[in-house]
Amino acid sequence: MDILARRLTIISMLMVVFALMLAAAVSADTQRRRSYAGSIADCTAHTAQFCQTKLATAKF
């Protein structure tokens, strides 16, 4: 029974680490998409020259 409890504890800890890594990846991806979407939205409201400059300097 002690071995089973130890294994369940280790598995639970690994699941927590995985969940934290997944949450961090989703958060980073969301922030990246927001900055990319903002640069595209800016292009619709400005001249083509501004749009080209904005996209050339954008970090993907």
Sine and cosine of phi, psi and omega as CSV:
sin_phi,cos_phi,sin_psi,cos_psi,sin_omega,cos_omega
0.00,0.00,-0.58,0.81,0.00,-1.00
-0.91,0.41,-0.62,0.79,0.01,-1.00
-0.92,0.40,-0.65,0.76,0.01,-1.00
-0.89,0.45,-0.69,0.73,0.02,-1.00
-0.89,0.45,-0.64,0.76,0.01,-1.00
-0.91,0.42,-0.68,0.73,0.02,-1.00
-0.90,0.44,-0.68,0.74,0.02,-1.00
-0.90,0.44,-0.60,0.80,0.04,-1.00
-0.90,0.43,-0.70,0.71,0.01,-1.00
-0.90,0.44,-0.69,0.72,0.02,-1.00
-0.89,0.46,-0.66,0.75,0.02,-1.00
-0.88,0.47,-0.67,0.74,0.01,-1.00
-0.91,0.42,-0.64,0.77,0.04,-1.00
-0.90,0.43,-0.61,0.79,0.04,-1.00
-0.91,0.41,-0.62,0.79,0.04,-1.00
-0.91,0.42,-0.70,0.72,0.02,-1.00
-0.88,0.47,-0.69,0.72,0.02,-1.00
-0.88,0.47,-0.68,0.73,0.00,-1.00
-0.89,0.45,-0.65,0.76,0.02,-1.00
-0.91,0.41,-0.66,0.75,0.02,-1.00
-0.91,0.41,-0.64,0.77,0.03,-1.00
-0.90,0.43,-0.68,0.73,0.02,-1.00
-0.89,0.45,-0.65,0.76,0.02,-1.00
-0.91,0.41,-0.64,0.77,0.01,-1.00
-0.92,0.39,-0.66,0.75,0.02,-1.00
-0.91,0.42,-0.66,0.75,0.01,-1.00
-0.89,0.45,-0.71,0.71,0.02,-1.00
-0.90,0.44,-0.65,0.76,0.00,-1.00
-0.91,0.40,-0.63,0.78,0.02,-1.00
-0.90,0.44,-0.69,0.72,0.02,-1.00
-0.90,0.43,-0.64,0.77,0.01,-1.00
-0.91,0.43,-0.66,0.75,-0.01,-1.00
-0.92,0.39,-0.61,0.80,0.02,-1.00
-0.90,0.43,-0.67,0.74,-0.01,-1.00
-0.93,0.36,-0.59,0.81,0.03,-1.00
-0.93,0.36,-0.69,0.72,0.00,-1.00
-0.90,0.44,-0.59,0.81,0.03,-1.00
-0.90,0.43,-0.63,0.78,-0.01,-1.00
-0.93,0.36,-0.58,0.81,0.04,-1.00
-0.94,0.34,-0.66,0.75,0.00,-1.00
-0.90,0.44,-0.60,0.80,0.03,-1.00
-0.89,0.45,-0.52,0.85,-0.04,-1.00
-0.92,0.39,-0.51,0.86,-0.03,-1.00
-0.96,0.28,-0.37,0.93,-0.08,-1.00
-0.99,-0.17,-0.09,1.00,-0.08,-1.00
-0.80,-0.60,-0.03,-1.00,-0.03,-1.00
-0.96,0.30,0.26,-0.97,0.01,-1.00
-0.90,0.44,-0.57,0.82,0.00,-1.00
-0.91,0.42,-0.70,0.72,0.04,-1.00
-0.88,0.47,-0.65,0.76,-0.01,-1.00
-0.89,0.46,-0.71,0.71,0.00,-1.00
-0.90,0.44,-0.65,0.76,0.03,-1.00
-0.91,0.42,-0.70,0.72,-0.01,-1.00
-0.88,0.47,-0.71,0.70,-0.02,-1.00
-0.95,0.32,-0.53,0.85,0.00,-1.00
-0.93,0.37,-0.52,0.85,-0.03,-1.00
-0.99,-0.11,-0.07,1.00,-0.02,-1.00
-0.94,0.33,0.59,-0.81,0.04,-1.00
-0.98,-0.21,0.90,-0.44,-0.03,-1.00
-1.00,-0.05,0.00,0.00,0.00,0.00
